[in-house]
Amino acid sequence: MGITIGHGYRSGRALLWSLAFVIIGALIFGWADASNLMAPSSPEILTDPLYRASGTIPPDYPRFQALAYSLDAFLPIVDLHQESFWLPDASKPFGALVRLYLWIHIAAGWLLSTLFVSGVTGLVRRLE
């Protein structure tokens, strides 16, 4: 805990770690989108003949936003309507790696959010 929140005395460290994860996640997910590794998670879209033929997403479907996706996946109680509409396509070689990173990203979000709240509220502190 010394690295993440300084034994409860430096809760801001968790924010810095979180910011780093969100920025790195936005870069990875943005690259994945540019590489056609992000796919709609809706079964209706995936089975739509137009999508299957050309990869065209209906105009009313939320567009992928890498930064919003990174925040949505990282913050446990936030719903920016990205993570529920998009997933890395694990059937593609690098898509499986992006999905693995997504799981790490989500776990880090839960851990760092919990440590930040614990540090701010005084639940975690150094014993002397």
N, C-alpha and C positions, 0 to 999 in steps of 0.2 A: 504494500500500500504506500510505501514511501515514494515510489516513482509516480504513482497515479494521483494521490491526493495529499502527499506529505504527512501521513499519519493523522489526517483530519485538520491539519493546520493550513493546508494549501489546497482548498477545494477548487481553486481556479485551474490547477493542473489538469483536472478531469475535463474541464472545458477545452483546454488546449489540445489534449489527446482526442477529444470528441471532434473538434474542428479539423484536426489532421485526418481522422478517419472519414469524415464527411467529404472533405476535398479529394482525398485519394479515391474514395468510392465514386464520386462524381466523374473523375477522370476515367476510372475503369469502366463504369457503366456507360459513359459517353462513347468510349472506344468500342465497347460491345455493341452499342446501337449503330455506330457508323460501320461496323463489321457485320451487320445483320445477325447478331447473336441474341438480340432481345426480341421476344415474341409476345404477342397478346396472350393473356392467360384465359381469356373467355372461350369456352367451348363453341359458342355460337359463331365467333369470328373465325376460329380455327377450322370449322367445318363449312364456312361460307364458300360457295363456288368461286366468287370473285377473288377472295383472299387466296384460296388454294391455287388459282390459275396465275394470278399476277402479284400477289403479296400486297394488294391494295387494301388499306384499312378504311372502313366506313368513316365519313366525315364527322359523325357524332361520337366516335370512340376517342377517349382521351389520348392526346399525343404524348409520346415519351419525352420526359424532361429529366436529364441526367442528375442535376443537382437536387431537384425535388424527389426523385427516386432514392437518391442516397440518403437524404434527410428522412424520408418516409420509412425506409428500411432500418435506419439507425435509431430513431427515437421511438421507444416502445409505445407510447400512448398517442402518437400523432398519426393522423390518416390524411395524407395529401392526395389520395386517390391515384397513386402511381404503382405502388407495390401490389395492390390488388388487381391491377389491370395488365401488368407486364411481368415477365419472368425471363431469365436467361434460358436460351434453348439448349438444354443439356444433351440433345441428340447430335449436336455439332461438337467437334473436339474441344475447341476453346470455350464453347458455351458451358461445358461441364465445369471447367475451371472457374468461369465467372460465377456459376451457381455456387460452387464451393466458397468462393470469396463472399458471396451474398450471405451465406450462413455464418461465416466468421464476422462479417459486418454487423449482422443482427445480434449475435452473441456479445460483441464488443459494445454495442449500443446499450444492451441491457446492463452489462457489467459497469460501464462508465457512468451511466445515468444513476444507477443505484449507489455507486461510490460517491458521486457528486452530491446527491441528496443526503446521504449518510454524513458526509463531511460538513455540509452546510448546517444540518440540524444538530450536529455535535454528537451523533451516535458513534462515530468513529473518531478516536483521538489517541494520542500517544500516552502510554502509561509511564509514569516516572516514579 
